[in-house]
Amino acid sequence: MKQSKGIFYVLMAAVLFSIGGLCIKLVPWSPLAINGTRNLISAILIGIYLKATHHKIVINPAVLFGAVCMAATTTLFTIANKLTTAANTIVLQFTAPVFVILLMWIFFKERPKRVDIIASVIVFIGIICFFIDGLSTGNMLGNVIAVLSGIGYAGVFMMNSFEKSDSLSSIFLGQSLSAVTCVWFVFGETDFGMAAIGGIVALGVFQLALAYIFMAKGLDEVPAVTASLTTAIEPILNPLLVAVFYHETVTPLSFVGAVIVIAAIVGYNVWKAARPS
């Protein structure tokens, strides 16, 4: 029951994360201006949440590691979305489960289980099918930055894996770091219409603040590998929203990939629930 609740929180976070591609595309600002402003909004809201729940901010090497990963993920993801398609960005960021497995092996000598490897392989086959056309035509620099975002995202999933870690503190500090370093770029922008303001508010309130509160609660209940695989629903929803509202193309092969990914996620989580570790 505890793990099922954690999976639900992570799944809700993934749904909220999925609006990122569309909102970033719709906001006519530079990626650093977008990233700084959305992180500023989110950091304020998470700060209020920490105060309301009497959650003290913890500062130690484990928390700072998570904060740096958090800042890197949000910044690189925003830049990649402006340089290449939403589909390219999200599929390449979702190399994260592989990096989670590798990093858990390196830092904690936690050998990946057979089911983790099988699920990762199936998920990535599905994601590759979903975006195979986009990967062949995207901007190479954007693709490389998206992969780097995936490495940072792996660190986000591992925030609770280190001794004395505190995921909410890492999220708050990481978003504050992004806000302090990037928000100044907004002064170079000239378009403050409804699309820009509405997109920024949606990014700050829902795609970062509420999503990462859900993510933090989920990471308290489920292992990093399980969380990273569960959020693979995001690369299905993200480009679909962009395709519908921003007219980036989704091919028939994408639907094959969607079926594969969803089947892998459901099968993996059912197996984990039936055989708790």
C-alpha positions in Angstrom: 0.0 0.0 0.0 2.8 2.4 0.9 4.6 1.8 -2.4 1.4 2.1 -4.4 0.7 5.5 -2.7 4.3 6.6 -3.7 3.8 5.5 -7.3 0.5 7.5 -7.4 2.4 10.7 -6.3 5.2 10.1 -8.8 2.6 9.5 -11.6 0.8 12.8 -10.7 4.1 14.6 -10.8 4.8 13.1 -14.3 1.4 14.4 -15.6 2.2 17.9 -14.3 5.7 17.7 -15.7 4.2 16.9 -19.1 2.9 20.4 -19.7 6.5 21.7 -19.7 7.2 21.2 -23.4 4.1 23.1 -24.6 4.4 26.0 -22.1 8.1 26.5 -22.9 7.2 26.5 -26.7 4.4 29.0 -26.2 6.4 31.5 -24.1 8.3 33.8 -26.5 11.2 34.4 -24.2 14.8 33.1 -24.1 15.3 29.8 -22.3 17.2 31.3 -19.4 14.5 34.0 -18.8 11.8 31.3 -18.8 13.8 29.1 -16.5 14.7 31.8 -14.0 11.2 33.1 -13.8 9.4 29.7 -13.5 11.9 28.7 -10.8 11.4 31.9 -8.9 7.6 31.3 -8.8 8.1 27.7 -7.8 10.8 28.5 -5.1 8.4 31.0 -3.5 5.5 28.5 -3.4 7.6 25.6 -2.1 9.1 28.0 0.5 5.5 28.7 1.6 4.8 24.9 1.6 7.8 24.3 3.8 6.8 27.0 6.2 3.2 25.7 6.4 4.3 22.1 7.0 7.0 23.1 9.5 9.6 21.4 7.3 13.0 22.8 8.2 15.5 23.3 5.4 18.5 21.0 5.6 21.9 21.9 4.2 24.6 19.2 3.9 26.6 17.6 1.0 23.8 15.2 0.1 21.2 18.0 -0.1 23.5 20.2 -2.1 24.1 17.4 -4.5 20.4 17.1 -5.1 20.1 20.9 -5.4 22.8 21.0 -8.1 21.1 18.2 -10.0 17.8 20.0 -9.7 19.2 23.3 -11.0 21.0 21.5 -13.9 17.8 19.5 -14.9 15.5 22.5 -15.1 18.0 24.8 -16.8 19.2 22.2 -19.4 15.6 21.0 -20.1 14.5 24.5 -20.9 17.4 25.3 -23.2 17.0 21.9 -25.0 13.3 22.6 -25.6 14.2 25.8 -27.4 16.9 24.2 -29.5 15.2 21.1 -30.6 11.7 19.5 -30.7 9.8 18.7 -27.5 9.8 15.1 -28.5 13.6 15.0 -28.9 14.1 16.8 -25.6 11.9 14.5 -23.5 13.0 11.2 -25.0 16.7 12.1 -24.5 16.0 13.3 -21.0 14.5 10.0 -20.3 17.8 8.3 -20.5 17.5 9.0 -16.8 16.5 5.5 -15.6 19.6 4.1 -17.2 21.8 6.7 -15.4 19.9 6.0 -12.1 20.7 2.3 -12.4 24.4 3.1 -13.2 24.8 5.7 -10.5 23.1 3.5 -7.8 25.6 0.7 -8.8 28.6 3.1 -8.6 27.7 5.0 -5.4 25.9 2.2 -3.4 27.1 -1.0 -5.1 23.4 -1.8 -5.7 23.5 -4.2 -8.6 20.4 -3.7 -10.9 17.9 -6.5 -10.7 16.9 -8.4 -13.8 13.4 -6.8 -13.8 14.9 -3.3 -13.6 17.0 -4.0 -16.6 14.2 -5.6 -18.6 11.8 -2.8 -17.8 14.4 -0.2 -18.7 15.0 -1.8 -22.1 11.3 -2.2 -22.9 10.6 1.4 -21.9 13.4 2.7 -24.0 12.3 0.6 -27.0 8.9 2.2 -26.7 10.3 5.7 -26.3 12.6 5.3 -29.3 9.6 4.1 -31.4 7.6 7.1 -30.2 10.2 9.6 -31.3 12.3 7.9 -34.0 11.4 10.4 -36.7 12.0 13.4 -34.5 15.5 12.1 -33.4 16.6 12.0 -37.1 15.7 15.6 -37.7 16.4 17.4 -34.5 19.1 19.9 -33.7 22.3 18.1 -32.5 23.2 20.7 -29.8 19.7 20.5 -28.4 19.9 16.7 -28.4 23.2 16.7 -26.5 21.9 19.2 -23.9 18.8 17.0 -23.5 21.0 14.0 -22.7 22.9 16.1 -20.1 19.5 17.0 -18.7 18.8 13.3 -18.4 22.0 12.9 -16.3 20.8 15.7 -14.0 17.4 14.1 -13.8 18.9 10.9 -12.6 20.4 12.8 -9.7 17.0 14.2 -8.9 15.5 10.7 -8.6 18.4 9.8 -6.3 17.9 12.8 -3.9 16.6 10.5 -1.1 19.2 7.8 -1.7 22.1 9.4 0.2 22.4 9.5 4.0 21.1 12.7 5.6 19.3 13.6 2.3 16.2 15.7 2.2 14.4 16.0 -1.2 12.3 19.0 -0.4 15.4 21.0 0.8 17.2 19.9 -2.4 14.3 21.0 -4.6 13.9 24.4 -2.8 17.6 25.2 -2.9 18.0 24.0 -6.5 15.1 26.1 -7.7 16.4 29.1 -5.8 19.8 28.6 -7.4 18.2 28.6 -10.9 16.1 31.6 -10.0 19.0 33.7 -8.7 21.2 32.8 -11.7 18.7 33.1 -14.5 15.8 35.4 -13.6 17.8 38.5 -14.6 17.5 37.5 -18.2 13.8 38.5 -18.1 14.8 42.1 -18.2 15.9 41.6 -21.8 12.4 40.5 -22.9 9.8 42.7 -24.5 6.7 40.5 -24.9 4.7 40.3 -21.7 1.4 39.4 -23.3 -1.1 36.8 -22.0 0.6 33.9 -23.7 3.9 34.7 -22.0 2.5 35.4 -18.5 0.0 32.5 -18.6 2.7 30.1 -19.7 5.2 31.2 -17.1 2.6 31.0 -14.3 1.6 27.5 -15.4 5.2 26.4 -15.5 6.0 27.9 -12.1 2.9 26.8 -10.2 2.0 23.4 -11.8 5.0 22.1 -13.8 7.5 22.9 -11.1 6.1 23.7 -7.6 3.1 21.3 -7.4 4.8 18.6 -9.5 8.0 18.5 -7.4 6.0 18.5 -4.1 4.3 15.3 -5.5 7.7 14.0 -6.6 9.2 14.6 -3.1 6.3 12.7 -1.5 6.7 9.9 -4.0 10.4 9.6 -3.5 9.8 9.1 0.2 7.8 5.9 -0.6 9.5 4.3 -3.7 13.0 3.5 -4.9 14.7 5.8 -7.4 14.6 3.2 -10.2 10.9 2.7 -9.7 10.2 6.4 -9.7 12.2 7.1 -12.8 10.5 4.3 -14.7 7.0 5.4 -13.5 7.6 9.0 -14.9 8.1 7.6 -18.3 4.5 8.4 -18.9 5.7 12.0 -19.3 7.3 11.5 -22.7 4.0 10.3 -24.0 1.9 13.2 -22.8 4.5 16.0 -23.4 4.8 15.8 -27.2 1.1 14.9 -27.6 0.2 18.2 -26.0 2.8 20.0 -28.2 1.4 18.3 -31.3 -2.2 19.3 -30.5 -1.6 22.9 -29.5 1.8 23.8 -31.2 1.4 21.5 -34.3 4.6 19.5 -33.9 4.1 16.3 -35.8 3.4 12.9 -34.1 3.7 9.9 -36.4 1.8 6.6 -36.3 4.9 4.9 -35.0 4.5 7.1 -31.9 1.4 5.2 -30.9 3.2 1.9 -31.1 5.8 3.4 -28.7 3.0 4.7 -26.4 1.5 1.2 -26.1 4.9 -0.3 -25.3 5.8 2.3 -22.7 2.5 2.1 -20.9 2.5 -1.7 -20.9 6.0 -1.7 -19.5 5.2 0.8 -16.8 2.0 -1.0 -15.7 3.7 -4.5 -15.8 6.8 -3.3 -13.9 4.7 -1.7 -11.1 2.3 -4.6 -10.8 5.3 -7.0 -10.5 6.9 -4.7 -7.9 3.7 -4.5 -5.9 3.3 -8.2 -5.9 6.9 -8.8 -4.9 8.0 -6.1 -2.5 11.7 -5.8 -2.0 
